[in-house]
Amino acid sequence: MDLMERFLTFAEQSPTAFHAAAHLAEMLRGNGYEELKETDPWLVDAGGKYYVVRNDAAVIAFAVPETGFASFRIVAAHGDSPAFKLKEKFEDRNDSYVRVNVEKYGGMIMSTWLDRPLSVAGRLAVREGDSVVSRLVNLDRDALLIPNMPIHFNREINTGYNFDAQRDMMALYGEGSAAGGLMREIAEAAGTEPENVLGHDLFLYSRQSGSVWGADDAFFSCGRIDDLECAFAAVTAMIRSTPRDAVNICAVFDNEEVGSGSRQGADSGFLYDVLTRAGFALGASDGEIRAAIAGSYMVSADNAHAVHPNHPEKYDAQNRVYMNKGIVIKHNASLKYTTDAMASAKFTLICEKAGVPVQHFANRSDIAGGSTLGHISGTHVSVECVDIGLAQLAMHSVCETAGTKDLPMLVKALEALWS
């Protein structure tokens, strides 16, 4: 199976950040990485390979060189994507219909979620005796749908209709007789009874399979390309790399799409905790760890906006990027992207040595952009950082599109960074 096929399989098997974290941990474990628990003492050896999972949703892996280390080389991505999250009490029923009440997670393009079969996946908090355990769950069947209003009753649908997340995005599950059925299905899929489910983090997702398409198979489309593509590339490169004089770090955070303000997000102490605990376990002093952090380098990998073929006027004339043309270095004068001249130049040299082209992106000056991991994590771990990504179309749609040539280029560049 080639790299693109493996990514499409990974994306299909990762309908939520919980599933993405589990599959990335499985990749690491299958390649000799040992799991460390945050609640246990850490025993870390020179030449060792380790990973840590926080709250089932974020993973940080690190590989230690055989002889000492002077710094950390960090790559960060995120495993969450915009979706609809089921409310704690999600069933809405009457004599005719059973609907599912949801709320927005992140800034999705809501219209793309309508009129397509959807399923449910996420995490359950399950009672086992006197304890509560976490269980991943995925219905993995077409179970719900959010129906559009027919144009006969909504004449504004093609002229700028404003979707209401509460009124328009309720998902249809069944007829009135199906009351209680969805929770029974979810519990059964997790191997438990509904009364044992004490809490849940459940999301809707599209089961549409990924596809490679276009002239010369130039493009591929699937859900959650932002940012599973960078997360998959980072872990793949990590597995293929051997550290030399730095500790290699690969961090895949959760909750980037809603501001990263969680204990498993980039705006937490997770990365700093791993750096310091790994350093202490290797016998470094506090001063030596701080010196290593000061000399470190970070790549914040989160996808970028390719020029839209129908709306090129939305993009800066000189700083626009395209799919299949190489890795995108992202710039912003207000430091929503942390890239500065030195960080950009160093990453450019890494890519040159790897034989990988780079592109440069900046928004039009009259269009506001978003921020990403480097900007947020830098408030906790202050290191030199470059913000990068791969060019894609339809970011935050339920089905996104990117270039088939770019994924292997990112893996190659990150291998060069780490090896």
KEGU-156210 format. One record per atom (N, C-alpha, C): x, y, z. Coordinates in steps of 0.2 Angstrom, whole numbers, padded with zeros to 4 digits, always signed. Example, Ala and Ser with C-alpha at 12.3 -4.5 7.8 and 13.67 -1.06 7.14 Angstrom:
2
+0066-0028+0039 +0062-0022+0039 +0066-0016+0039 +0064-0011+0035 +0068-0005+0036 +0064+0000+0039 
END
This chain:
419
+0004-0006+0000 +0000+0000+0000 +0004+0006+0000 +0003+0011-0005 +0008+0017-0005 +0005+0022+0000 +0009+0027+0000 +0008+0032+0006 +0001+0035+0005 -0001+0037-0001 -0008+0040-0001 -0013+0035+0001 -0013+0029-0001 -0018+0024+0001 -0018+0023+0008 -0012+0023+0011 -0012+0023+0019 -0015+0029+0022 -0014+0035+0019 -0017+0041+0022 -0024+0040+0022 -0027+0039+0016 -0034+0038+0015 -0037+0033+0020 -0034+0028+0021 -0036+0023+0026 -0036+0025+0033 -0031+0029+0035 -0030+0032+0041 -0036+0037+0042 -0037+0041+0037 -0042+0047+0038 -0049+0043+0039 -0050+0038+0035 -0057+0035+0035 -0058+0032+0042 -0052+0029+0045 -0053+0026+0052 -0052+0031+0058 -0052+0037+0056 -0051+0042+0061 -0056+0048+0061 -0063+0045+0062 -0068+0050+0062 -0068+0056+0067 -0064+0054+0073 -0064+0059+0078 -0056+0060+0080 -0055+0065+0084 -0048+0066+0087 -0046+0060+0091 -0051+0057+0095 -0050+0051+0099 -0047+0045+0095 -0051+0044+0089 -0049+0038+0085 -0042+0040+0081 -0041+0046+0079 -0034+0048+0077 -0029+0047+0081 -0030+0049+0088 -0024+0048+0093 -0023+0040+0094 -0028+0036+0094 -0028+0029+0095 -0024+0026+0089 -0025+0028+0083 -0022+0025+0077 -0015+0028+0076 -0013+0034+0078 -0006+0036+0078 -0002+0033+0084 -0005+0032+0089 -0002+0028+0095 +0000+0021+0092 -0005+0018+0089 -0004+0011+0086 +0002+0011+0081 +0002+0016+0077 +0008+0017+0072 +0014+0017+0076 +0015+0021+0081 +0021+0022+0085 +0023+0015+0088 +0018+0012+0092 +0019+0006+0095 +0021+0000+0091 +0019+0000+0085 +0021-0005+0080 +0028-0004+0077 +0030+0002+0078 +0037+0003+0076 +0042+0004+0082 +0041+0001+0087 +0046+0001+0093 +0045+0006+0098 +0040+0011+0098 +0039+0016+0103 +0036+0013+0109 +0038+0015+0115 +0035+0013+0121 +0031+0018+0124 +0025+0016+0127 +0021+0021+0130 +0023+0022+0137 +0022+0029+0138 +0024+0031+0145 +0017+0034+0148 +0016+0033+0154 +0010+0036+0157 +0012+0042+0161 +0008+0047+0160 +0009+0053+0164 +0009+0052+0172 +0005+0048+0174 +0004+0046+0181 +0009+0042+0184 +0014+0039+0180 +0019+0035+0182 +0026+0039+0182 +0031+0036+0186 +0038+0039+0185 +0040+0037+0178 +0045+0041+0175 +0047+0039+0168 +0054+0037+0168 +0056+0031+0165 +0062+0028+0164 +0064+0029+0157 +0068+0033+0155 +0070+0035+0148 +0077+0034+0147 +0079+0030+0141 +0086+0029+0140 +0088+0032+0133 +0095+0033+0133 +0098+0035+0127 +0096+0030+0121 +0094+0033+0115 +0092+0028+0110 +0085+0026+0110 +0081+0028+0116 +0075+0025+0117 +0069+0029+0113 +0064+0026+0112 +0058+0029+0108 +0052+0028+0112 +0048+0034+0113 +0043+0034+0118 +0037+0038+0115 +0031+0037+0118 +0025+0041+0117 +0021+0042+0123 +0017+0047+0123 +0012+0049+0129 +0006+0051+0126 +0000+0048+0128 -0007+0050+0126 -0010+0054+0132 -0013+0059+0131 -0016+0063+0136 -0024+0063+0134 -0028+0061+0139 -0035+0062+0138 -0038+0058+0132 -0035+0053+0130 -0037+0049+0124 -0037+0053+0117 -0035+0059+0117 -0036+0064+0112 -0029+0067+0109 -0024+0067+0112 -0018+0070+0110 -0012+0065+0111 -0007+0066+0107 -0001+0061+0107 +0005+0065+0106 +0010+0064+0111 +0017+0067+0109 +0022+0061+0110 +0025+0060+0104 +0031+0055+0104 +0037+0058+0104 +0042+0055+0107 +0049+0058+0106 +0054+0052+0106 +0060+0053+0102 +0065+0049+0101 +0071+0052+0103 +0075+0048+0107 +0081+0051+0110 +0088+0048+0106 +0092+0053+0105 +0099+0051+0102 +0103+0046+0106 +0107+0043+0103 +0112+0038+0107 +0116+0041+0112 +0119+0047+0110 +0124+0051+0114 +0122+0058+0115 +0119+0059+0120 +0117+0066+0123 +0113+0070+0118 +0111+0076+0120 +0106+0080+0116 +0108+0088+0118 +0107+0092+0113 +0108+0099+0114 +0102+0103+0113 +0097+0100+0110 +0091+0104+0109 +0085+0099+0108 +0079+0102+0106 +0073+0098+0104 +0071+0100+0097 +0070+0095+0093 +0067+0097+0086 +0060+0095+0086 +0055+0099+0086 +0048+0098+0087 +0044+0099+0081 +0039+0095+0079 +0034+0096+0074 +0028+0095+0078 +0023+0100+0077 +0016+0100+0080 +0011+0100+0074 +0006+0096+0075 +0000+0096+0071 -0006+0095+0076 -0012+0094+0073 -0018+0093+0077 -0022+0088+0074 -0026+0084+0078 -0030+0078+0076 -0037+0080+0075 -0040+0086+0077 -0047+0087+0077 -0049+0091+0071 -0055+0091+0069 -0058+0094+0063 -0065+0097+0065 -0067+0102+0062 -0074+0104+0063 -0079+0099+0062 -0084+0099+0066 -0089+0094+0066 -0095+0096+0070 -0100+0092+0070 -0106+0093+0075 -0106+0088+0081 -0106+0091+0087 -0105+0087+0093 -0112+0086+0096 -0114+0080+0098 -0120+0078+0101 -0120+0081+0108 -0126+0084+0109 -0127+0087+0116 -0128+0081+0121 -0127+0083+0127 -0127+0078+0132 -0134+0074+0132 -0139+0078+0132 -0146+0075+0131 -0148+0077+0124 -0147+0072+0119 -0147+0073+0112 -0153+0071+0108 -0157+0067+0112 -0163+0065+0108 -0169+0070+0108 -0172+0072+0102 -0177+0076+0102 -0183+0072+0098 -0188+0070+0101 -0193+0066+0098 -0200+0069+0099 -0204+0067+0094 -0212+0068+0094 -0215+0061+0091 -0221+0062+0089 -0225+0056+0086 -0222+0054+0080 -0219+0059+0076 -0217+0057+0069 -0210+0056+0068 -0205+0060+0072 -0198+0060+0070 -0194+0059+0077 -0188+0056+0076 -0183+0056+0082 -0177+0060+0078 -0176+0066+0081 -0170+0070+0079 -0165+0070+0084 -0159+0072+0082 -0153+0072+0086 -0151+0079+0087 -0150+0082+0093 -0148+0089+0094 -0141+0090+0095 -0138+0094+0091 -0131+0095+0090 -0129+0102+0091 -0122+0103+0092 -0120+0110+0092 -0113+0110+0088 -0111+0116+0086 -0105+0116+0081 -0099+0116+0085 -0094+0112+0083 -0088+0111+0085 -0083+0114+0080 -0081+0120+0081 -0076+0123+0076 -0080+0127+0070 -0077+0130+0066 -0080+0134+0061 -0081+0130+0054 -0086+0126+0054 -0087+0122+0048 -0091+0125+0043 -0091+0123+0036 -0095+0125+0031 -0101+0121+0032 -0107+0124+0035 -0112+0120+0037 -0116+0117+0031 -0117+0120+0026 -0121+0118+0020 -0118+0111+0018 -0112+0110+0018 -0109+0104+0016 -0111+0098+0020 -0114+0098+0025 -0116+0093+0030 -0123+0090+0028 -0127+0094+0024 -0134+0092+0023 -0134+0087+0017 -0140+0083+0018 -0142+0079+0013 -0137+0073+0011 -0133+0071+0016 -0128+0066+0015 -0129+0061+0021 -0128+0055+0020 -0129+0050+0026 -0123+0051+0031 -0124+0051+0037 -0120+0053+0043 -0120+0047+0048 -0114+0046+0051 -0114+0042+0057 -0111+0045+0063 -0110+0041+0068 -0108+0044+0075 -0102+0040+0077 -0097+0044+0080 -0092+0041+0083 -0089+0046+0089 -0085+0043+0093 -0082+0047+0098 -0080+0043+0104 -0081+0045+0110 -0079+0042+0116 -0084+0042+0121 -0085+0036+0125 -0090+0035+0130 -0086+0034+0137 -0089+0037+0142 -0087+0036+0149 -0092+0031+0152 -0089+0025+0153 -0093+0019+0154 -0092+0016+0161 -0097+0015+0165 -0097+0012+0172 -0094+0005+0171 -0089+0003+0175 -0087-0004+0176 -0086-0005+0183 -0091-0008+0186 -0091-0009+0194 -0091-0002+0197 -0086-0001+0201 -0085+0006+0205 -0081+0011+0201 -0079+0009+0195 -0074+0013+0191 -0078+0016+0184 -0075+0021+0181 -0077+0024+0175 -0071+0023+0170 -0072+0020+0164 -0067+0018+0159 -0069+0022+0153 -0064+0023+0149 -0065+0027+0142 -0065+0021+0137 -0070+0022+0132 -0071+0017+0127 -0072+0021+0120 -0068+0020+0115 -0070+0022+0109 -0076+0019+0106 -0080+0023+0102 -0085+0020+0099 -0086+0023+0092 -0088+0018+0087 -0090+0021+0080 -0095+0017+0077 -0101+0020+0076 -0107+0016+0073 -0105+0013+0066 -0101+0017+0063 -0099+0015+0056 -0104+0012+0052 -0110+0016+0052 -0115+0014+0047 -0119+0021+0046 -0123+0021+0040 -0127+0027+0038 -0133+0027+0043 -0132+0032+0048 -0137+0032+0053 -0142+0038+0054 -0139+0043+0051 -0143+0050+0052 -0142+0054+0045 -0146+0059+0045 -0145+0064+0039 -0148+0071+0041 -0145+0076+0039 -0148+0083+0040 -0151+0085+0034 -0158+0085+0033 -0161+0087+0027 -0161+0094+0026 -0160+0096+0019 -0162+0103+0017 -0169+0104+0017 -0171+0110+0017 -0178+0112+0015 -0178+0112+0008 -0184+0110+0005 -0184+0111-0003 -0185+0118-0005 -0182+0119-0011 -0182+0126-0013 -0189+0129-0013 -0194+0125-0014 -0201+0128-0014 -0202+0132-0008 -0199+0130-0002 -0201+0133+0004 -0195+0137+0007 -0190+0137+0003 -0184+0142+0005 -0181+0144-0002 -0184+0150-0004 -0182+0153-0011 -0175+0156-0010 -0173+0157-0004 -0166+0161-0003 -0160+0156-0003 -0161+0149-0004 -0156+0145-0003 -0150+0146-0007 -0151+0149-0013 -0146+0150-0018 -0144+0157-0018 -0146+0161-0014 -0145+0168-0014 -0142+0171-0007 -0139+0166-0003 -0136+0168+0003 -0139+0167+0009 -0142+0161+0010 -0146+0159+0015 -0142+0158+0021 -0144+0160+0027 -0140+0160+0033 -0142+0154+0038 -0139+0149+0038 -0140+0143+0041 -0140+0144+0049 -0145+0142+0052 -0146+0142+0059 -0144+0136+0063 -0138+0136+0067 -0136+0129+0069 -0141+0126+0073 -0145+0129+0077 -0150+0126+0081 -0156+0123+0077 -0159+0127+0073 -0165+0126+0069 -0163+0121+0063 -0158+0123+0059 -0157+0119+0053 -0153+0113+0053 -0149+0112+0058 -0144+0107+0058 -0146+0101+0063 -0152+0100+0065 -0155+0094+0069 -0154+0088+0064 -0152+0083+0066 -0151+0077+0062 -0156+0072+0063 -0159+0070+0057 -0165+0065+0058 -0162+0058+0059 -0165+0054+0064 -0162+0047+0065 -0168+0042+0063 -0174+0044+0065 -0179+0039+0064 -0186+0041+0064 -0191+0037+0064 -0198+0039+0065 -0199+0039+0073 -0205+0041+0075 -0206+0042+0082 -0205+0035+0086 -0206+0030+0083 -0205+0023+0086 -0198+0022+0088 -0193+0025+0085 -0186+0024+0086 -0183+0027+0092 -0188+0030+0097 -0185+0034+0103 -0181+0029+0107 -0175+0032+0109 -0170+0028+0113 -0166+0024+0109 -0167+0023+0102 -0163+0018+0098 -0156+0020+0097 -0155+0027+0096 -0148+0029+0095 -0143+0027+0101 -0145+0029+0107 -0141+0027+0112 -0140+0020+0113 -0145+0016+0112 -0145+0009+0112 -0140+0006+0107 -0140+0009+0101 -0135+0007+0096 -0128+0009+0098 -0127+0015+0101 -0120+0017+0103 -0118+0013+0108 -0122+0011+0113 -0119+0007+0119 -0118+0000+0116 -0122-0003+0112 -0120-0009+0109 -0114-0010+0105 -0113-0004+0101 -0106-0004+0098 -0100-0004+0102 -0101-0001+0108 -0096-0001+0113 -0096-0007+0118 -0100-0011+0117 -0100-0017+0121 -0103-0016+0128 -0108-0012+0129 -0110-0011+0135 -0118-0009+0135 -0121-0008+0140 -0128-0006+0141 -0129+0001+0141 -0135+0004+0139 -0136+0011+0139 -0135+0014+0146 -0138+0010+0151 -0137+0013+0158 -0130+0013+0161 -0126+0010+0158 -0119+0011+0160 -0115+0016+0157 -0118+0020+0152 -0115+0026+0149 -0116+0032+0153 -0111+0034+0157 -0111+0040+0161 -0110+0046+0158 -0107+0046+0152 -0105+0052+0149 -0102+0051+0142 -0102+0056+0137 -0100+0054+0131 -0097+0061+0127 -0092+0060+0123 -0090+0065+0118 -0091+0062+0111 -0097+0063+0108 -0099+0060+0102 -0100+0065+0096 -0098+0063+0090 -0098+0068+0085 -0101+0065+0079 -0105+0069+0075 -0107+0066+0068 -0101+0066+0063 -0101+0062+0059 -0096+0062+0053 -0099+0059+0047 -0096+0061+0041 -0098+0058+0035 -0094+0052+0033 -0097+0046+0031 -0094+0040+0029 -0091+0040+0022 -0092+0046+0019 -0089+0046+0012 -0082+0044+0011 -0081+0039+0007 -0074+0036+0006 -0069+0041+0003 -0063+0041+0004 -0058+0045+0001 -0057+0043-0006 -0055+0048-0011 -0055+0047-0018 -0049+0050-0021 -0045+0047-0025 -0040+0050-0029 -0043+0052-0036 -0042+0058-0039 -0046+0059-0045 -0042+0065-0049 -0045+0066-0055 -0043+0071-0059 -0038+0069-0064 -0036+0073-0069 -0031+0072-0074 -0024+0069-0070 -0022+0064-0072 -0015+0061-0069 -0016+0060-0062 -0022+0059-0059 -0023+0058-0052 -0020+0063-0048 -0021+0069-0050 -0017+0075-0047 -0020+0077-0040 -0027+0075-0038 -0030+0077-0032 -0033+0071-0028 -0034+0073-0022 -0038+0068-0018 -0043+0072-0014 -0048+0068-0012 -0053+0071-0008 -0055+0067-0002 -0057+0069+0004 -0059+0065+0009 -0061+0070+0015 -0064+0068+0020 -0065+0072+0026 -0058+0073+0030 -0058+0078+0034 -0053+0079+0039 -0046+0080+0037 -0045+0082+0030 -0038+0083+0028 -0034+0088+0032 -0038+0093+0034 -0036+0098+0039 -0038+0095+0046 -0033+0093+0050 -0026+0093+0049 -0023+0086+0049 -0027+0081+0048 -0025+0074+0048 -0019+0073+0043 -0019+0076+0038 -0014+0075+0033 -0007+0077+0036 -0006+0083+0040 +0000+0084+0043 +0002+0080+0049 -0004+0078+0053 -0003+0073+0058 +0000+0067+0056 -0003+0064+0051 +0000+0057+0048 +0007+0058+0045 +0008+0064+0041 +0015+0065+0039 +0020+0065+0044 +0018+0069+0049 +0023+0070+0055 +0025+0063+0058 +0020+0059+0060 +0021+0053+0063 +0025+0048+0058 +0023+0048+0052 +0026+0044+0047 +0034+0046+0047 +0035+0052+0046 +0042+0054+0046 +0046+0053+0052 +0042+0053+0058 +0045+0052+0065 +0048+0045+0065 +0043+0040+0063 +0045+0033+0063 +0051+0032+0058 +0052+0035+0053 +0057+0034+0048 +0064+0037+0050 +0064+0041+0055 +0070+0046+0057 +0074+0043+0062 +0080+0044+0062 +0084+0043+0068 +0087+0049+0071 +0086+0051+0077 +0089+0057+0080 +0097+0057+0080 +0100+0063+0079 +0107+0063+0080 +0109+0067+0086 +0109+0074+0086 +0111+0077+0092 +0105+0081+0096 +0099+0079+0094 +0093+0083+0097 +0088+0077+0098 +0084+0079+0103 +0078+0074+0105 +0072+0076+0100 +0070+0071+0096 +0065+0073+0091 +0058+0072+0094 +0054+0077+0093 +0047+0077+0096 +0042+0078+0091 +0037+0074+0091 +0031+0074+0087 +0025+0075+0091 +0021+0081+0091 +0016+0082+0095 +0009+0083+0091 +0004+0079+0092 -0002+0080+0089 -0007+0082+0094 -0009+0088+0094 -0014+0091+0099 -0021+0090+0097 -0025+0091+0102 -0033+0091+0101 -0035+0098+0101 -0041+0100+0099 -0045+0106+0101 -0042+0112+0097 -0038+0111+0092 -0036+0117+0089 -0041+0121+0085 -0046+0117+0083 -0052+0121+0080 -0056+0125+0084 -0056+0124+0091 -0060+0128+0095 -0055+0132+0100 -0049+0134+0098 -0045+0138+0102 -0039+0135+0106 -0039+0128+0106 -0034+0124+0110 -0034+0125+0117 -0039+0128+0120 -0039+0129+0127 -0042+0123+0131 -0038+0117+0131 -0040+0111+0134 -0033+0108+0137 -0034+0104+0141 -0028+0101+0144 -0024+0096+0139 -0027+0095+0133 -0024+0091+0128 -0023+0096+0122 -0024+0102+0123 -0023+0107+0117 -0016+0110+0117 -0014+0114+0112 -0008+0117+0111 -0007+0123+0117 -0013+0125+0119 -0013+0130+0124 -0013+0127+0131 -0009+0122+0132 -0009+0118+0138 -0002+0117+0140 +0000+0114+0146 +0007+0112+0148 +0009+0106+0145 +0005+0103+0140 +0007+0096+0138 +0014+0095+0135 +0015+0100+0130 +0022+0099+0127 +0028+0101+0132 +0027+0106+0136 +0032+0108+0141 +0033+0102+0146 +0027+0099+0148 +0028+0093+0153 +0032+0088+0150 +0031+0086+0144 +0035+0081+0141 +0042+0083+0140 +0043+0089+0138 +0050+0091+0137 +0054+0091+0143 +0051+0093+0148 +0055+0093+0155 +0055+0087+0158 +0050+0083+0158 +0050+0076+0161 +0055+0071+0157 +0055+0072+0150 +0060+0068+0147 +0067+0070+0148 +0068+0077+0149 +0075+0079+0150 +0077+0077+0157 +0073+0078+0162 +0075+0075+0169 +0076+0068+0169 +0072+0064+0166 +0073+0057+0165 +0080+0055+0162 +0082+0059+0158 +0089+0058+0155 +0095+0061+0159 +0093+0064+0164 +0098+0066+0169 +0100+0073+0168 +0097+0077+0164 +0098+0084+0163 +0096+0088+0169 +0099+0093+0170 +0097+0098+0176 +0092+0103+0173 +0089+0107+0177 +0084+0112+0175 +0087+0117+0171 +0093+0119+0172 +0097+0124+0168 +0098+0121+0161 +0100+0114+0161 +0102+0111+0155 +0096+0110+0150 +0090+0109+0153 +0084+0108+0150 +0082+0115+0147 +0082+0120+0151 +0081+0127+0148 +0085+0129+0143 +0092+0127+0143 +0096+0129+0138 +0094+0125+0131 +0092+0119+0132 +0090+0115+0126 +0084+0118+0123 +0079+0120+0127 +0073+0123+0125 +0075+0129+0121 +0079+0133+0124 +0081+0140+0121 +0084+0138+0114 +0088+0133+0113 +0091+0131+0106 +0087+0127+0102 +0080+0126+0103 +0076+0122+0100 +0073+0125+0094 +0070+0121+0089 +0067+0123+0083 +0060+0119+0083 +0055+0123+0081 +0048+0120+0080 +0045+0121+0073 +0042+0116+0070 +0038+0116+0064 +0031+0115+0066 +0027+0121+0065 +0020+0120+0066 +0016+0119+0060 +0014+0113+0059 +0011+0110+0053 +0004+0110+0053 +0001+0114+0049 -0007+0115+0049 -0008+0117+0042 -0013+0114+0038 -0014+0115+0031 -0015+0123+0029 -0014+0124+0023 -0014+0131+0020 -0019+0131+0014 -0021+0137+0012 -0026+0138+0007 -0023+0139+0000 -0025+0134-0004 -0023+0134-0011 -0028+0139-0014 -0025+0142-0020 -0029+0147-0023 -0035+0143-0026 -0041+0146-0025 -0048+0143-0027 -0048+0144-0035 -0050+0139-0039 -0050+0140-0046 -0055+0145-0048 -0060+0146-0044 -0066+0150-0046 -0066+0157-0043 -0061+0158-0038 -0061+0164-0035 -0053+0166-0033 -0049+0167-0039 -0042+0169-0037 -0042+0176-0035 -0047+0180-0035 -0046+0187-0033 -0046+0187-0025 -0048+0182-0022 -0048+0182-0014 -0041+0181-0012 -0036+0180-0016 -0029+0178-0013 -0024+0184-0015 -0019+0185-0011 -0014+0190-0012 -0010+0188-0019 -0009+0193-0023 -0006+0192-0030 +0001+0189-0030 +0005+0191-0025 +0012+0188-0025 +0013+0182-0020 +0008+0181-0015 +0009+0176-0010 +0004+0171-0010 +0003+0168-0016 -0003+0163-0017 +0001+0156-0018 -0003+0151-0016 +0000+0144-0016 -0005+0140-0020 -0002+0134-0022 -0006+0129-0026 -0004+0122-0024 -0009+0118-0025 -0008+0111-0023 -0003+0108-0028 +0001+0103-0025 +0006+0099-0029 +0012+0104-0031 +0013+0109-0028 +0019+0114-0029 +0024+0114-0023 +0023+0110-0018 +0027+0110-0012 +0024+0113-0006 +0029+0112-0001 +0026+0114+0006 +0025+0122+0006 +0020+0124+0010 +0019+0131+0011 +0022+0134+0017 +0025+0139+0017 +0028+0143+0023 +0023+0148+0024 +0020+0149+0030 +0014+0154+0031 +0017+0160+0035 +0015+0166+0032 +0018+0172+0035 +0012+0177+0037 +0013+0180+0043 +0008+0185+0045 +0011+0191+0049 +0010+0197+0047 +0013+0202+0051 +0011+0203+0058 +0005+0201+0060 +0002+0201+0066 +0004+0195+0070 +0008+0191+0067 +0011+0185+0071 +0005+0180+0073 +0000+0180+0069 -0005+0174+0069 -0002+0168+0067 +0003+0168+0062 +0008+0163+0061 +0015+0166+0063 +0018+0161+0067 +0024+0164+0070 +0030+0164+0066 +0030+0163+0060 +0036+0163+0055 +0039+0170+0055 +0046+0170+0056 +0050+0176+0055 +0055+0174+0050 +0059+0179+0048 +0064+0178+0043 +0069+0172+0044 +0071+0171+0050 +0076+0166+0052 +0073+0159+0052 +0067+0159+0055 +0064+0152+0055 +0062+0150+0048 +0060+0155+0044 +0058+0153+0037 +0064+0151+0033 +0070+0155+0034 +0076+0153+0030 +0079+0146+0032 +0078+0144+0039 +0081+0138+0041 +0077+0132+0038 +0070+0133+0038 +0066+0128+0035 +0067+0127+0027 +0068+0133+0024 +0069+0133+0017 +0076+0129+0016 +0081+0130+0020 +0087+0126+0019 +0086+0118+0020 +0082+0117+0025 +0081+0110+0026 +0077+0107+0020 +0072+0110+0017 +0069+0108+0011 +0073+0107+0005 +0078+0112+0004 +0082+0112-0001 +0087+0106-0001 +0089+0104+0005 +0093+0098+0006 +0089+0092+0004 +0083+0092+0006 +0079+0086+0005 +0076+0086-0003 +0077+0091-0006 +0075+0092-0013 +0067+0093-0014 +0065+0097-0009 +0058+0098-0009 +0056+0106-0010 +0052+0107-0014 +0051+0115-0016 +0046+0118-0010 +0047+0124-0009 +0043+0128-0004 +0039+0133-0008 +0033+0135-0005 +0029+0141-0007 +0028+0145-0001 +0026+0152-0003 +0025+0156+0003 +0018+0159+0002 +0015+0159+0008 +0008+0161+0008 +0007+0167+0013 +0003+0172+0011 +0001+0177+0015 -0006+0179+0013 -0011+0181+0018 -0017+0183+0016 -0017+0190+0012 -0022+0192+0008 -0023+0198+0006 -0023+0203+0013 -0021+0209+0012 -0021+0213+0018 -0027+0215+0021 -0033+0215+0016 -0039+0216+0019 -0044+0210+0020 -0041+0205+0021 -0044+0199+0023 -0041+0196+0029 -0044+0195+0035 -0041+0192+0041 -0040+0185+0040 -0035+0182+0043 -0033+0175+0043 -0034+0172+0050 -0033+0166+0050 -0033+0162+0057 -0026+0161+0060 -0026+0159+0066 -0020+0157+0069 -0020+0150+0070 -0014+0147+0072 -0013+0140+0072 -0008+0138+0078 -0006+0132+0078 -0002+0129+0084 +0004+0133+0086 +0008+0135+0082 +0014+0138+0084 +0013+0145+0088 +0008+0149+0086 +0006+0155+0089 +0004+0153+0096 +0000+0148+0097 -0003+0146+0103 +0002+0142+0108 +0005+0137+0105 +0010+0134+0110 +0016+0138+0112 +0018+0143+0108 +0023+0147+0110 +0022+0151+0116 +0016+0152+0119 +0015+0155+0125 +0017+0150+0131 +0019+0144+0130 +0021+0139+0135 +0028+0137+0134 +0030+0136+0127 +0036+0134+0126 +0039+0138+0120 +0043+0143+0123 +0046+0148+0118 +0052+0146+0114 +0050+0144+0108 +0056+0142+0104 +0055+0145+0097 +0060+0145+0093 +0060+0147+0086 +0055+0143+0082 +0051+0146+0078 +0045+0142+0075 +0044+0144+0068 +0042+0140+0064 +0040+0141+0057 +0033+0138+0056 +0028+0142+0054 +0022+0139+0052 +0021+0137+0045 +0020+0130+0044 +0019+0128+0037 +0013+0124+0036 +0012+0121+0030 +0006+0117+0029 +0006+0115+0022 +0001+0111+0020 +0001+0109+0013 -0006+0112+0010 -0005+0114+0004 -0011+0118+0000 -0017+0114-0001 -0023+0116+0001 -0029+0112+0000 -0034+0117-0002 -0040+0114-0005 -0046+0118-0006 -0051+0116-0001 -0056+0120+0000 -0062+0119+0004 -0061+0117+0011 -0056+0121+0014 -0055+0120+0021 -0061+0120+0025 -0062+0116+0030 -0068+0115+0034 -0074+0113+0031 -0074+0111+0025 -0079+0107+0022 -0080+0100+0025 -0085+0097+0024 -0086+0090+0026 -0082+0086+0022 -0080+0088+0015 -0076+0084+0011 -0071+0089+0008 -0064+0089+0009 -0059+0093+0007 -0055+0090+0002 -0051+0094-0002 -0047+0092-0007 -0040+0095-0007 -0035+0090-0008 -0028+0092-0008 -0024+0089-0014 -0018+0090-0015 -0014+0087-0020 -0010+0081-0018 -0010+0076-0023 -0007+0069-0021 +0000+0070-0021 +0004+0075-0024 +0011+0075-0024 +0014+0078-0017 +0010+0082-0013 +0012+0086-0008 +0013+0081-0002 +0009+0076+0000 +0010+0072+0006 +0017+0069+0006 +0020+0066+0001 +0026+0063+0001 +0032+0068+0002 +0030+0074-0001 +0035+0080+0000 +0036+0082+0007 +0030+0082+0011 +0031+0084+0018 +0034+0079+0022 +0033+0072+0021 +0036+0067+0024 +0044+0068+0023 +0046+0069+0017 +0053+0069+0015 +0056+0075+0019 +0053+0081+0019 +0056+0087+0023 +0056+0086+0030 +0051+0083+0033 +0052+0082+0040 +0057+0076+0042 +0058+0071+0038 +0063+0067+0039 +0070+0070+0039 +0071+0075+0034 +0077+0079+0034 +0078+0083+0040 +0072+0086+0043 +0073+0090+0049 +0075+0085+0055 +0073+0079+0055 +0074+0075+0061 +0080+0071+0060 +0082+0070+0054 +0088+0065+0053 +0095+0068+0052 
END
